[in-house]
């Protein structure tokens, strides 16, 4: 408890809130609709995906409420990419501060993560709207959703800490991460139903924490239809189903440890 | 740490590893890792066993020349750099101002920037609200607080930044060379604040080149040179040592330039009247220039001029109509002297000189930047300017 108290001291809270506030004030600088874009942008992007994948290509394989199913995946993946790419350059981007002021380094990465979280919140509003329009029956399993979101956040935070610290020394990381995200976009079941994947690869695919989280979120919120393949289903509730969670925890602690060991010399290395 | 000590620095050393080529790519790191045996970086020691303390309520000055390690020390005190060895202990809230307006965002208004800057210094909104009026008052820019910072003049930006620095409530304040900002009336205000701090016994660490402010405000000062603490003591003594250190440096530069100028077949050396080489004179001293040349140079005529540092000729002569020079040439001697009564105001000067053949336009060797010297103010000097024209005042009774 002591450490939590120290991390969220009065000064750090003030700093975080100012950094996030500034970020938001500047985001829609000079645009006529301003903050409305926070909701309009995901709505419009979703509209495009809906037309292409639910109406034209019909990749839904008759999954009930496929629009919501599709949207949930897109929202979670967008959150993951937003947060990691924003954090990646955050330390280098704030180099002027780091070289001239003493602020806890992690607050910079943390403030990018909060900006991404706020965006996620707005996108979830869109999800709620689509859920209502589709008349999805709310099941008690929706209570899992907050835990799934926490899992994705912790995973993205671990990666963000690692990337932002590594980017200080190796600027190649920016390009490499872009390619990895592109790959991740296709190996994660975002736009398609997992039923099109051969059964023996489904297990492998669900070891990826993002794939596991997206499928679990769909199961929890949209439908328990057997075509929603989750990690618990492919491993028959066996112990292997824990692998993605272990990966999340390991990634988080590696990211944290790496960040801590590098952060001492950020001011000299940038 | 004792109760009366605000900052304690013990045996702090700092070494930077400077790779010969900065590796900011993975390929570079891979190649570097393969060659681990002969990795090419230099270790540069910037601070060497620095120990001192600043007592509570002290106005402490840190002075040193450029590259002495002063800025690194400051960054270590501020917690921006970690010392390689040794420790720094700080009691109370320390606010560093290495540079003014760090973290200012030009797209935000003045008001928003005050809060943002406050947060960067560790103050929350409520605390900043309490200080806000004072800050704006001090900066004298009430009318502009709701305008974006990008529309501020640079003077206004600096004033706002400095006001936040000076009004922020901290136990220890570190200021780096910030006195030189703003117009005269604003500078006066800053000086008043410093006086206030001094009277209130606030702990301030001031890093500066300006010996006048060290003497005026500091209760103690530290001189750092070549990564080491030279002395900690009374400001007057430190200021004196610092000035001497600088003078040594200037002398060294002058000497090395003069040595360089000597290396031709035709040389000029600056000496005093007794023939000793010197580079520094008083306003009405006599200066002697000894010319010497080698056999090879079929020299008939010497030209010499005293030049101001900025390149204007003050005075020039040659030996064209000089009988004694003809004697020198005829007898085959290879040296000649020129003596000049300086009558010059304080400053830096140099000699331009050349060797000519029988035809006055036939230049054999020419040194457009010869040996240099400095002239210092004499205590009896009762005039101003570059040249003493030796004027006389007269009564009007004709």
HADDOCK unambig.tbl for C-alpha pairs under 7 A between the chains (distance, minus, plus):
assign (segid A and resid 11 and name CA) (segid B and resid 122 and name CA) 4.71 0.50 0.50
assign (segid A and resid 11 and name CA) (segid B and resid 123 and name CA) 5.97 0.50 0.50
assign (segid A and resid 11 and name CA) (segid B and resid 124 and name CA) 6.34 0.50 0.50
assign (segid A and resid 14 and name CA) (segid B and resid 119 and name CA) 5.67 0.50 0.50
assign (segid A and resid 14 and name CA) (segid B and resid 123 and name CA) 6.79 0.50 0.50
assign (segid A and resid 14 and name CA) (segid B and resid 124 and name CA) 4.74 0.50 0.50
assign (segid A and resid 15 and name CA) (segid B and resid 119 and name CA) 4.71 0.50 0.50
assign (segid A and resid 15 and name CA) (segid B and resid 120 and name CA) 5.94 0.50 0.50
assign (segid A and resid 15 and name CA) (segid B and resid 122 and name CA) 6.89 0.50 0.50
assign (segid A and resid 18 and name CA) (segid B and resid 116 and name CA) 5.68 0.50 0.50
assign (segid A and resid 18 and name CA) (segid B and resid 119 and name CA) 6.53 0.50 0.50
assign (segid A and resid 97 and name CA) (segid B and resid 102 and name CA) 6.39 0.50 0.50
assign (segid A and resid 97 and name CA) (segid B and resid 103 and name CA) 6.08 0.50 0.50
assign (segid A and resid 99 and name CA) (segid B and resid 80 and name CA) 6.57 0.50 0.50
assign (segid A and resid 100 and name CA) (segid B and resid 80 and name CA) 6.88 0.50 0.50
assign (segid A and resid 100 and name CA) (segid B and resid 98 and name CA) 6.05 0.50 0.50
assign (segid A and resid 100 and name CA) (segid B and resid 99 and name CA) 6.98 0.50 0.50
assign (segid A and resid 101 and name CA) (segid B and resid 80 and name CA) 6.53 0.50 0.50
assign (segid A and resid 102 and name CA) (segid B and resid 78 and name CA) 6.63 0.50 0.50
assign (segid A and resid 102 and name CA) (segid B and resid 79 and name CA) 5.92 0.50 0.50
assign (segid A and resid 102 and name CA) (segid B and resid 80 and name CA) 5.38 0.50 0.50
assign (segid A and resid 103 and name CA) (segid B and resid 120 and name CA) 6.86 0.50 0.50
assign (segid A and resid 169 and name CA) (segid B and resid 24 and name CA) 5.32 0.50 0.50
assign (segid A and resid 170 and name CA) (segid B and resid 24 and name CA) 4.66 0.50 0.50
assign (segid A and resid 170 and name CA) (segid B and resid 25 and name CA) 4.71 0.50 0.50
assign (segid A and resid 170 and name CA) (segid B and resid 26 and name CA) 5.84 0.50 0.50
assign (segid A and resid 171 and name CA) (segid B and resid 24 and name CA) 5.80 0.50 0.50
assign (segid A and resid 171 and name CA) (segid B and resid 25 and name CA) 5.73 0.50 0.50
assign (segid A and resid 172 and name CA) (segid B and resid 25 and name CA) 5.55 0.50 0.50
assign (segid A and resid 172 and name CA) (segid B and resid 26 and name CA) 6.37 0.50 0.50
assign (segid A and resid 264 and name CA) (segid B and resid 82 and name CA) 6.66 0.50 0.50
assign (segid A and resid 267 and name CA) (segid B and resid 80 and name CA) 6.52 0.50 0.50
assign (segid A and resid 267 and name CA) (segid B and resid 81 and name CA) 6.49 0.50 0.50
